[in-house]
């Protein structure tokens, strides 16, 4: 399968990149501070990959497997990861990253976490 990566910067327009992968999803920036991926993987696998990626790169401050919420910090940036069931067999992950006490977006950090989760599930 192919993972399609789309990144939209506030002032730069949109660019598209392609990367090989077997997770079955699309990675794209949904706002100026968030990246989103839909995985064709079980909920538990996606949740553990998210916790592992954030924990290895930064600090996990809160995690709730039932609600799919993971909170933490990475490189001085506040990270919020939300999982929702997209279909019966897929899970949508949204990674939000904000720096300067939540004032400024950090899309590069959100993308870094999203790509790390893809690698873990690949």
C-alpha positions as MATLAB code, in Angstrom:
seq = 'XXXXXXXXXXXXXXXXXXXXXXXXXXXXXXXXXXXXXXXXXXXXXXXXXXXXXXXXXXXXXXXXXXXXXXXXXXXXXXXXXXXXXXXXXXXXXXXXXXXXXXXXXXXXXXXXXXXXXXXXXX';
ca = [
       0.000    0.000    0.000;
       0.979    3.609   -0.371;
       0.835    6.242    2.334;
       0.052    9.673    0.947;
       1.499   12.609    2.836;
       0.015   16.051    2.356;
       1.316   19.069    4.205;
      -0.362   22.482    4.088;
       1.556   25.365    5.621;
      -0.359   28.538    6.414;
       1.505   30.737    3.954;
       3.073   28.225    1.599;
       0.082   26.441    0.068;
      -0.062   22.666   -0.181;
       2.552   20.140   -1.206;
       2.152   16.399   -1.686;
       4.745   13.700   -1.078;
       4.579    9.933   -1.400;
       6.136    7.396    0.924;
       5.948    3.627    0.910;
       4.246    1.977    3.824;
       1.936   -0.809    4.805;
      -0.256    0.967    7.333;
      -2.954    1.917    4.858;
      -3.557    5.554    5.574;
      -3.170    9.145    4.538;
      -1.123   11.639    6.556;
      -2.057   15.267    6.184;
      -2.084   18.508    8.072;
      -5.674   19.260    9.070;
      -4.971   22.711   10.481;
      -1.952   24.849   11.230;
      -1.121   22.679   14.281;
      -2.404   19.159   13.534;
      -1.627   16.091   11.462;
      -4.069   13.278   10.831;
      -3.617    9.645    9.823;
      -6.155    6.871    9.304;
      -4.780    3.400   10.020;
      -6.175    0.040    8.993;
      -5.024   -1.459   12.282;
      -6.688   -2.547   15.544;
      -7.394    0.182   18.116;
      -5.019   -1.305   20.688;
      -2.110   -1.473   18.240;
      -2.553    2.170   17.213;
      -2.914    3.311   20.824;
       0.235    1.480   21.940;
       2.199    2.818   18.946;
       1.151    6.385   19.842;
       2.071    5.987   23.509;
       5.376    4.352   22.557;
       6.324    7.034   20.044;
       5.512    9.954   22.325;
       7.102    8.234   25.334;
      10.329    7.444   23.476;
      10.668   10.966   22.044;
       9.226   12.980   24.918;
       6.989   12.580   27.954;
       3.530   11.012   28.213;
       1.610   12.854   30.916;
      -1.796   11.220   30.459;
      -3.202    8.296   28.503;
      -6.669    6.769   28.344;
      -7.025    3.731   26.103;
     -10.842    3.769   26.233;
     -11.229    7.364   25.028;
      -8.101    7.329   22.834;
      -6.636   10.446   24.438;
      -2.875   10.819   24.975;
      -1.305   14.027   26.335;
       2.349   14.897   26.704;
       5.287   17.074   25.722;
       8.021   16.799   23.115;
      10.795   19.325   22.471;
       9.007   21.888   24.643;
       5.807   21.444   22.633;
       2.445   20.408   24.092;
       1.186   17.269   22.289;
      -2.384   16.006   22.201;
      -3.122   12.756   20.364;
      -6.754   11.765   19.817;
      -7.908    8.448   18.395;
     -11.401    7.862   17.016;
     -12.856    4.875   15.250;
     -13.110    5.812   11.557;
     -14.720    2.562   10.383;
     -15.163   -0.909   11.822;
     -11.590   -1.744   10.768;
      -9.783    1.604   10.910;
      -8.680    4.188   13.465;
      -8.140    7.910   12.823;
      -5.309    9.549   14.752;
      -5.044   13.321   15.118;
      -1.819   14.758   16.532;
      -2.012   18.387   17.696;
       1.213   20.212   18.601;
       1.368   23.706   20.127;
       4.380   25.558   21.497;
       4.785   28.681   23.667;
       2.237   27.573   26.276;
      -0.251   26.503   23.591;
      -0.200   29.822   21.732;
       1.724   28.923   18.566;
       1.239   25.959   16.222;
       4.064   23.455   15.735;
       3.071   21.467   12.619;
       6.589   20.074   12.128;
       6.421   18.398   15.542;
       2.922   17.025   14.852;
       4.182   15.532   11.576;
       7.249   14.071   13.312;
       5.028   12.222   15.807;
       2.637   11.042   13.065;
       5.496    9.677   10.927;
       6.962    7.957   13.987;
       3.669    6.179   14.648;
       3.529    5.112   10.982;
       7.029    3.637   11.267;
       6.036    1.719   14.386;
       2.957    0.264   12.701;
       4.654   -0.338    9.339;
];
